[in-house]
Amino acid sequence: MNNLYTILILTTSYLMTSCSGPKLAEKGFQVASASDNRETEQADGINKDSLKFEIRPGNILLTGVPHIRLAPLYKVNFKKDHKSSFIGSNTFHTIYEETESTNGNNWHMHIVPGFEAVYGYNMVNVSHYNISENKQKTFFEKPVLIKTLYYPSFTKDTLQYQAVNRDYVIVSVYTDDTNKDGFINLKDLRRMYLFSINGEKQKALIPENYSVFKSEYDSANDFMYVSAQADLNDNGRRDEAEPVHIFWIDLKNPTRTGRLY
């Protein structure tokens, strides 16, 4: 397939661990007291939420920058008997097209060349470690609900015979209880942020009064197109009647963004 004319749709499905169901997938975590909210009691035998919860790291992510290593941080979920617990696990978005071809593209199955894209159930933060400086920090000051973490791939990709080098991170994330139901979950507005490779937030790539729901990749321009719905009535959630707009991000220089539609 000719990469100059192909726009690849990025996977947005939120796959869950085998012990979870649709209700558990939507749940997220509690951020305010909600004694009358039935959602405080989860399905599948999971214990009632607490406003404070334990966090554990998943497997280390090897970035394409040798002295920077990342570790997704997951909320610990306890069964009602308190005898067993589980966390989410690192799962990667992959693609089987444009990975080894005669047109100079070798993406090593990455969904976007130069990026690995990881997700997992109740990923609530990212730990950043600088080996050279022996310093550790987290991306966010408080727990959030991360949908997808894009970081520079360890394996070097090529795009139109040119090496692809990324030196930044993109996070698609639910940061706040925007709809004021007492939870940060999939019903809130989803934002998208740019971080430097040093783990410092640079900017919102999509206006924060929008909710991201889909992205596409344009290999001819090395652009990401992001579909997002405007929260015109300011109720903190997506409503069917609200307008959808498409924004572009120049992945060669992600500080360059704009609106296509």
ZAVO-769869 format. One record per residue (C-alpha): chain; residue number from 0; x, y, z. Coordinates in Angstrom, 2 decimals. Example, Ala and Ser with C-alpha at 12.3 -4.5 7.8 and 13.67 -1.06 7.14 Angstrom:
residues 2
@chain = A, n = 0, x = 12.30, y = -4.50, z = 7.80 $
@chain = A, n = 1, x = 13.67, y = -1.06, z = 7.14 $
This chain:
residues 261
@chain = A, n = 0, x = 0.00, y = 0.00, z = 0.00 $
@chain = A, n = 1, x = 1.42, y = 3.39, z = -0.98 $
@chain = A, n = 2, x = 2.08, y = 5.35, z = 2.18 $
@chain = A, n = 3, x = 1.73, y = 8.70, z = 0.35 $
@chain = A, n = 4, x = -2.00, y = 8.23, z = 0.04 $
@chain = A, n = 5, x = -2.81, y = 6.13, z = 3.07 $
@chain = A, n = 6, x = -4.26, y = 7.41, z = 6.29 $
@chain = A, n = 7, x = -4.08, y = 4.78, z = 8.98 $
@chain = A, n = 8, x = -6.76, y = 4.79, z = 11.64 $
@chain = A, n = 9, x = -5.28, y = 4.43, z = 15.10 $
@chain = A, n = 10, x = -6.85, y = 1.90, z = 17.40 $
@chain = A, n = 11, x = -8.95, y = 3.45, z = 20.15 $
@chain = A, n = 12, x = -10.46, y = 0.36, z = 21.76 $
@chain = A, n = 13, x = -9.83, y = 0.02, z = 25.45 $
@chain = A, n = 14, x = -9.07, y = -3.68, z = 25.96 $
@chain = A, n = 15, x = -9.40, y = -4.91, z = 29.51 $
@chain = A, n = 16, x = -7.97, y = -7.66, z = 31.66 $
@chain = A, n = 17, x = -9.82, y = -10.96, z = 31.51 $
@chain = A, n = 18, x = -11.39, y = -10.43, z = 34.95 $
@chain = A, n = 19, x = -13.15, y = -7.21, z = 33.95 $
@chain = A, n = 20, x = -16.37, y = -6.43, z = 32.10 $
@chain = A, n = 21, x = -17.92, y = -3.40, z = 30.40 $
@chain = A, n = 22, x = -19.05, y = -1.79, z = 33.66 $
@chain = A, n = 23, x = -15.59, y = -2.20, z = 35.17 $
@chain = A, n = 24, x = -14.02, y = -0.70, z = 32.04 $
@chain = A, n = 25, x = -16.08, y = 2.47, z = 32.42 $
@chain = A, n = 26, x = -15.51, y = 2.83, z = 36.14 $
@chain = A, n = 27, x = -12.19, y = 4.61, z = 36.52 $
@chain = A, n = 28, x = -11.73, y = 5.67, z = 40.14 $
@chain = A, n = 29, x = -13.56, y = 7.70, z = 42.76 $
@chain = A, n = 30, x = -12.41, y = 11.24, z = 43.53 $
@chain = A, n = 31, x = -15.24, y = 12.48, z = 45.77 $
@chain = A, n = 32, x = -17.66, y = 11.06, z = 48.29 $
@chain = A, n = 33, x = -20.69, y = 9.57, z = 46.56 $
@chain = A, n = 34, x = -22.50, y = 7.44, z = 49.14 $
@chain = A, n = 35, x = -25.71, y = 7.41, z = 47.11 $
@chain = A, n = 36, x = -24.01, y = 6.62, z = 43.82 $
@chain = A, n = 37, x = -24.46, y = 2.96, z = 42.92 $
@chain = A, n = 38, x = -21.26, y = 3.08, z = 40.86 $
@chain = A, n = 39, x = -19.23, y = 3.02, z = 44.09 $
@chain = A, n = 40, x = -19.94, y = -0.71, z = 44.15 $
@chain = A, n = 41, x = -18.33, y = -2.41, z = 41.18 $
@chain = A, n = 42, x = -19.32, y = -5.49, z = 39.27 $
@chain = A, n = 43, x = -17.26, y = -8.70, z = 39.13 $
@chain = A, n = 44, x = -16.67, y = -8.85, z = 42.89 $
@chain = A, n = 45, x = -14.38, y = -5.81, z = 43.06 $
@chain = A, n = 46, x = -14.27, y = -4.00, z = 46.38 $
@chain = A, n = 47, x = -15.85, y = -0.58, z = 46.90 $
@chain = A, n = 48, x = -13.57, y = 2.33, z = 46.00 $
@chain = A, n = 49, x = -11.68, y = 4.42, z = 48.50 $
@chain = A, n = 50, x = -10.70, y = 8.02, z = 47.83 $
@chain = A, n = 51, x = -7.13, y = 6.98, z = 48.61 $
@chain = A, n = 52, x = -5.73, y = 3.95, z = 46.83 $
@chain = A, n = 53, x = -2.51, y = 2.05, z = 46.39 $
@chain = A, n = 54, x = -0.47, y = 2.41, z = 43.20 $
@chain = A, n = 55, x = 1.98, y = -0.10, z = 41.73 $
@chain = A, n = 56, x = 4.26, y = 0.12, z = 38.68 $
@chain = A, n = 57, x = 3.93, y = -2.02, z = 35.59 $
@chain = A, n = 58, x = 6.83, y = -3.15, z = 33.42 $
@chain = A, n = 59, x = 9.53, y = -0.67, z = 32.46 $
@chain = A, n = 60, x = 9.22, y = 1.01, z = 29.04 $
@chain = A, n = 61, x = 12.48, y = 1.31, z = 27.13 $
@chain = A, n = 62, x = 12.35, y = 4.61, z = 25.26 $
@chain = A, n = 63, x = 14.44, y = 5.52, z = 22.24 $
@chain = A, n = 64, x = 16.36, y = 7.94, z = 24.46 $
@chain = A, n = 65, x = 18.84, y = 5.67, z = 26.32 $
@chain = A, n = 66, x = 18.95, y = 7.59, z = 29.60 $
@chain = A, n = 67, x = 15.16, y = 7.95, z = 29.92 $
@chain = A, n = 68, x = 13.02, y = 5.07, z = 31.17 $
@chain = A, n = 69, x = 9.28, y = 5.15, z = 31.90 $
@chain = A, n = 70, x = 7.08, y = 3.00, z = 34.12 $
@chain = A, n = 71, x = 3.26, y = 3.12, z = 33.88 $
@chain = A, n = 72, x = 1.67, y = 3.33, z = 37.33 $
@chain = A, n = 73, x = -1.55, y = 1.40, z = 37.96 $
@chain = A, n = 74, x = -4.29, y = 1.60, z = 40.58 $
@chain = A, n = 75, x = -4.36, y = -1.51, z = 42.77 $
@chain = A, n = 76, x = -7.78, y = -3.18, z = 42.66 $
@chain = A, n = 77, x = -8.87, y = -5.41, z = 45.54 $
@chain = A, n = 78, x = -11.43, y = -8.17, z = 45.50 $
@chain = A, n = 79, x = -14.21, y = -7.93, z = 48.07 $
@chain = A, n = 80, x = -12.56, y = -10.57, z = 50.24 $
@chain = A, n = 81, x = -9.43, y = -8.37, z = 50.45 $
@chain = A, n = 82, x = -7.36, y = -11.52, z = 49.90 $
@chain = A, n = 83, x = -6.42, y = -10.86, z = 46.31 $
@chain = A, n = 84, x = -5.62, y = -7.84, z = 44.18 $
@chain = A, n = 85, x = -4.67, y = -7.04, z = 40.61 $
@chain = A, n = 86, x = -3.39, y = -4.17, z = 38.50 $
@chain = A, n = 87, x = -3.58, y = -3.44, z = 34.80 $
@chain = A, n = 88, x = -0.79, y = -4.54, z = 32.49 $
@chain = A, n = 89, x = 1.07, y = -2.83, z = 29.67 $
@chain = A, n = 90, x = -0.64, y = -3.55, z = 26.34 $
@chain = A, n = 91, x = 0.53, y = -2.09, z = 23.05 $
@chain = A, n = 92, x = -1.30, y = -0.81, z = 20.00 $
@chain = A, n = 93, x = 0.21, y = -2.43, z = 16.91 $
@chain = A, n = 94, x = -0.37, y = -2.45, z = 13.17 $
@chain = A, n = 95, x = 0.49, y = -5.06, z = 10.54 $
@chain = A, n = 96, x = 0.63, y = -2.75, z = 7.52 $
@chain = A, n = 97, x = 3.53, y = -0.57, z = 6.43 $
@chain = A, n = 98, x = 5.95, y = -2.52, z = 8.64 $
@chain = A, n = 99, x = 8.24, y = -3.95, z = 5.97 $
@chain = A, n = 100, x = 7.74, y = -2.61, z = 2.47 $
@chain = A, n = 101, x = 9.58, y = -1.46, z = -0.62 $
@chain = A, n = 102, x = 8.60, y = 2.20, z = -0.21 $
@chain = A, n = 103, x = 11.02, y = 2.92, z = 2.62 $
@chain = A, n = 104, x = 8.65, y = 2.31, z = 5.51 $
@chain = A, n = 105, x = 9.68, y = 0.01, z = 8.32 $
@chain = A, n = 106, x = 7.54, y = 0.66, z = 11.38 $
@chain = A, n = 107, x = 8.27, y = -2.55, z = 13.30 $
@chain = A, n = 108, x = 4.51, y = -2.94, z = 13.89 $
@chain = A, n = 109, x = 4.24, y = 0.40, z = 15.71 $
@chain = A, n = 110, x = 0.88, y = 2.12, z = 15.27 $
@chain = A, n = 111, x = 2.72, y = 5.38, z = 14.47 $
@chain = A, n = 112, x = 6.32, y = 5.35, z = 13.19 $
@chain = A, n = 113, x = 8.76, y = 6.37, z = 15.90 $
@chain = A, n = 114, x = 6.26, y = 5.81, z = 18.71 $
@chain = A, n = 115, x = 5.23, y = 2.94, z = 20.91 $
@chain = A, n = 116, x = 1.65, y = 3.33, z = 22.14 $
@chain = A, n = 117, x = 0.82, y = 1.66, z = 25.44 $
@chain = A, n = 118, x = -2.41, y = 1.41, z = 27.44 $
@chain = A, n = 119, x = -3.71, y = -0.59, z = 30.39 $
@chain = A, n = 120, x = -6.63, y = -0.82, z = 32.83 $
@chain = A, n = 121, x = -6.58, y = 2.03, z = 35.39 $
@chain = A, n = 122, x = -3.21, y = 3.48, z = 34.40 $
@chain = A, n = 123, x = -3.21, y = 6.49, z = 36.71 $
@chain = A, n = 124, x = 0.23, y = 8.05, z = 36.19 $
@chain = A, n = 125, x = 3.64, y = 7.60, z = 34.58 $
@chain = A, n = 126, x = 6.95, y = 7.42, z = 36.41 $
@chain = A, n = 127, x = 9.86, y = 9.14, z = 34.65 $
@chain = A, n = 128, x = 13.44, y = 8.16, z = 35.48 $
@chain = A, n = 129, x = 16.59, y = 9.89, z = 34.24 $
@chain = A, n = 130, x = 19.48, y = 7.42, z = 34.48 $
@chain = A, n = 131, x = 22.14, y = 10.08, z = 33.89 $
@chain = A, n = 132, x = 20.90, y = 12.26, z = 36.76 $
@chain = A, n = 133, x = 19.50, y = 9.45, z = 38.95 $
@chain = A, n = 134, x = 16.23, y = 11.38, z = 39.29 $
@chain = A, n = 135, x = 12.65, y = 10.11, z = 39.36 $
@chain = A, n = 136, x = 9.37, y = 11.99, z = 39.06 $
@chain = A, n = 137, x = 5.82, y = 11.50, z = 37.82 $
@chain = A, n = 138, x = 4.12, y = 13.12, z = 34.84 $
@chain = A, n = 139, x = 1.04, y = 14.23, z = 36.83 $
@chain = A, n = 140, x = 0.80, y = 15.65, z = 40.35 $
@chain = A, n = 141, x = -2.34, y = 13.65, z = 41.14 $
@chain = A, n = 142, x = -3.85, y = 10.41, z = 39.78 $
@chain = A, n = 143, x = -5.40, y = 10.65, z = 36.32 $
@chain = A, n = 144, x = -6.85, y = 8.04, z = 33.96 $
@chain = A, n = 145, x = -4.51, y = 7.53, z = 31.02 $
@chain = A, n = 146, x = -6.02, y = 6.23, z = 27.80 $
@chain = A, n = 147, x = -2.86, y = 6.02, z = 25.66 $
@chain = A, n = 148, x = 0.79, y = 6.88, z = 26.25 $
@chain = A, n = 149, x = 2.86, y = 7.56, z = 23.11 $
@chain = A, n = 150, x = 6.62, y = 7.52, z = 23.73 $
@chain = A, n = 151, x = 9.75, y = 7.32, z = 21.51 $
@chain = A, n = 152, x = 10.19, y = 3.75, z = 20.31 $
@chain = A, n = 153, x = 13.27, y = 1.79, z = 21.32 $
@chain = A, n = 154, x = 13.46, y = 0.21, z = 17.86 $
@chain = A, n = 155, x = 14.23, y = 2.78, z = 15.17 $
@chain = A, n = 156, x = 11.62, y = 3.11, z = 12.44 $
@chain = A, n = 157, x = 11.90, y = 4.54, z = 8.94 $
@chain = A, n = 158, x = 9.39, y = 6.62, z = 7.02 $
@chain = A, n = 159, x = 9.99, y = 7.07, z = 3.28 $
@chain = A, n = 160, x = 13.56, y = 5.77, z = 3.79 $
@chain = A, n = 161, x = 14.27, y = 8.36, z = 6.49 $
@chain = A, n = 162, x = 14.94, y = 7.48, z = 10.13 $
@chain = A, n = 163, x = 12.19, y = 8.64, z = 12.48 $
@chain = A, n = 164, x = 13.38, y = 10.16, z = 15.75 $
@chain = A, n = 165, x = 10.92, y = 11.37, z = 18.37 $
@chain = A, n = 166, x = 12.11, y = 13.32, z = 21.40 $
@chain = A, n = 167, x = 8.82, y = 13.93, z = 23.18 $
@chain = A, n = 168, x = 5.83, y = 12.12, z = 24.68 $
@chain = A, n = 169, x = 2.09, y = 12.44, z = 23.99 $
@chain = A, n = 170, x = -0.51, y = 11.45, z = 26.57 $
@chain = A, n = 171, x = -4.22, y = 10.96, z = 25.87 $
@chain = A, n = 172, x = -5.83, y = 11.24, z = 29.30 $
@chain = A, n = 173, x = -8.80, y = 11.98, z = 31.55 $
@chain = A, n = 174, x = -7.38, y = 14.46, z = 34.05 $
@chain = A, n = 175, x = -10.43, y = 15.71, z = 35.92 $
@chain = A, n = 176, x = -13.93, y = 14.79, z = 37.01 $
@chain = A, n = 177, x = -15.35, y = 17.15, z = 34.41 $
@chain = A, n = 178, x = -18.95, y = 15.92, z = 34.64 $
@chain = A, n = 179, x = -18.94, y = 16.13, z = 38.47 $
@chain = A, n = 180, x = -20.22, y = 12.60, z = 39.12 $
@chain = A, n = 181, x = -17.54, y = 11.83, z = 41.72 $
@chain = A, n = 182, x = -15.32, y = 9.76, z = 39.39 $
@chain = A, n = 183, x = -12.58, y = 10.22, z = 36.84 $
@chain = A, n = 184, x = -13.65, y = 7.81, z = 34.13 $
@chain = A, n = 185, x = -14.48, y = 7.41, z = 30.45 $
@chain = A, n = 186, x = -17.52, y = 9.68, z = 30.81 $
@chain = A, n = 187, x = -15.33, y = 12.75, z = 31.41 $
@chain = A, n = 188, x = -13.61, y = 14.92, z = 28.80 $
@chain = A, n = 189, x = -10.49, y = 13.29, z = 27.35 $
@chain = A, n = 190, x = -7.56, y = 15.63, z = 26.81 $
@chain = A, n = 191, x = -4.28, y = 15.27, z = 24.92 $
@chain = A, n = 192, x = -1.01, y = 16.73, z = 26.20 $
@chain = A, n = 193, x = 2.53, y = 17.15, z = 24.95 $
@chain = A, n = 194, x = 5.41, y = 16.35, z = 27.34 $
@chain = A, n = 195, x = 9.10, y = 16.90, z = 26.82 $
@chain = A, n = 196, x = 11.36, y = 13.85, z = 26.95 $
@chain = A, n = 197, x = 12.30, y = 15.13, z = 30.42 $
@chain = A, n = 198, x = 8.73, y = 14.54, z = 31.59 $
@chain = A, n = 199, x = 7.61, y = 18.16, z = 31.73 $
@chain = A, n = 200, x = 4.19, y = 19.17, z = 30.41 $
@chain = A, n = 201, x = 4.52, y = 21.54, z = 27.43 $
@chain = A, n = 202, x = 0.99, y = 22.25, z = 26.20 $
@chain = A, n = 203, x = -2.48, y = 20.92, z = 25.52 $
@chain = A, n = 204, x = -2.43, y = 19.67, z = 21.93 $
@chain = A, n = 205, x = -6.23, y = 19.90, z = 21.69 $
@chain = A, n = 206, x = -8.21, y = 22.70, z = 23.41 $
@chain = A, n = 207, x = -9.24, y = 21.53, z = 26.87 $
@chain = A, n = 208, x = -12.94, y = 22.27, z = 26.31 $
@chain = A, n = 209, x = -12.99, y = 19.41, z = 23.76 $
@chain = A, n = 210, x = -13.12, y = 15.66, z = 24.31 $
@chain = A, n = 211, x = -10.85, y = 13.53, z = 22.09 $
@chain = A, n = 212, x = -12.40, y = 10.34, z = 20.75 $
@chain = A, n = 213, x = -10.45, y = 9.29, z = 17.64 $
@chain = A, n = 214, x = -7.09, y = 9.83, z = 15.92 $
@chain = A, n = 215, x = -5.66, y = 9.05, z = 12.48 $
@chain = A, n = 216, x = -2.15, y = 9.03, z = 11.07 $
@chain = A, n = 217, x = -1.12, y = 10.64, z = 7.75 $
@chain = A, n = 218, x = 2.18, y = 9.12, z = 6.62 $
@chain = A, n = 219, x = 2.62, y = 11.53, z = 3.70 $
@chain = A, n = 220, x = 2.93, y = 14.52, z = 6.03 $
@chain = A, n = 221, x = 3.78, y = 12.77, z = 9.31 $
@chain = A, n = 222, x = 0.66, y = 14.35, z = 10.82 $
@chain = A, n = 223, x = -1.74, y = 13.05, z = 13.44 $
@chain = A, n = 224, x = -5.37, y = 14.05, z = 12.93 $
@chain = A, n = 225, x = -7.46, y = 14.12, z = 16.10 $
@chain = A, n = 226, x = -11.26, y = 14.12, z = 16.16 $
@chain = A, n = 227, x = -12.72, y = 15.84, z = 19.22 $
@chain = A, n = 228, x = -16.15, y = 17.01, z = 20.34 $
@chain = A, n = 229, x = -16.65, y = 20.51, z = 21.73 $
@chain = A, n = 230, x = -18.21, y = 20.82, z = 25.18 $
@chain = A, n = 231, x = -20.33, y = 23.84, z = 24.25 $
@chain = A, n = 232, x = -22.76, y = 23.56, z = 27.16 $
@chain = A, n = 233, x = -19.89, y = 23.17, z = 29.65 $
@chain = A, n = 234, x = -21.38, y = 20.10, z = 31.33 $
@chain = A, n = 235, x = -18.09, y = 18.21, z = 31.21 $
@chain = A, n = 236, x = -19.16, y = 15.35, z = 28.94 $
@chain = A, n = 237, x = -19.74, y = 14.51, z = 25.30 $
@chain = A, n = 238, x = -23.27, y = 15.13, z = 24.04 $
@chain = A, n = 239, x = -24.57, y = 13.89, z = 20.70 $
@chain = A, n = 240, x = -25.70, y = 17.31, z = 19.47 $
@chain = A, n = 241, x = -22.37, y = 19.04, z = 20.08 $
@chain = A, n = 242, x = -20.08, y = 19.72, z = 17.10 $
@chain = A, n = 243, x = -17.11, y = 17.54, z = 16.14 $
@chain = A, n = 244, x = -13.93, y = 19.16, z = 14.86 $
@chain = A, n = 245, x = -10.70, y = 17.70, z = 13.47 $
@chain = A, n = 246, x = -7.32, y = 19.02, z = 14.60 $
@chain = A, n = 247, x = -3.86, y = 18.31, z = 13.19 $
@chain = A, n = 248, x = -0.56, y = 17.80, z = 14.99 $
@chain = A, n = 249, x = 2.72, y = 17.98, z = 13.10 $
@chain = A, n = 250, x = 4.65, y = 15.06, z = 14.59 $
@chain = A, n = 251, x = 7.91, y = 16.46, z = 13.19 $
@chain = A, n = 252, x = 7.35, y = 19.48, z = 15.41 $
@chain = A, n = 253, x = 4.37, y = 18.90, z = 17.75 $
@chain = A, n = 254, x = 4.27, y = 22.51, z = 18.89 $
@chain = A, n = 255, x = 2.72, y = 23.12, z = 15.45 $
@chain = A, n = 256, x = -1.00, y = 22.36, z = 15.65 $
@chain = A, n = 257, x = -4.15, y = 23.61, z = 13.98 $
@chain = A, n = 258, x = -7.74, y = 22.88, z = 13.09 $
@chain = A, n = 259, x = -8.52, y = 21.18, z = 9.77 $
@chain = A, n = 260, x = -12.32, y = 21.12, z = 10.13 $
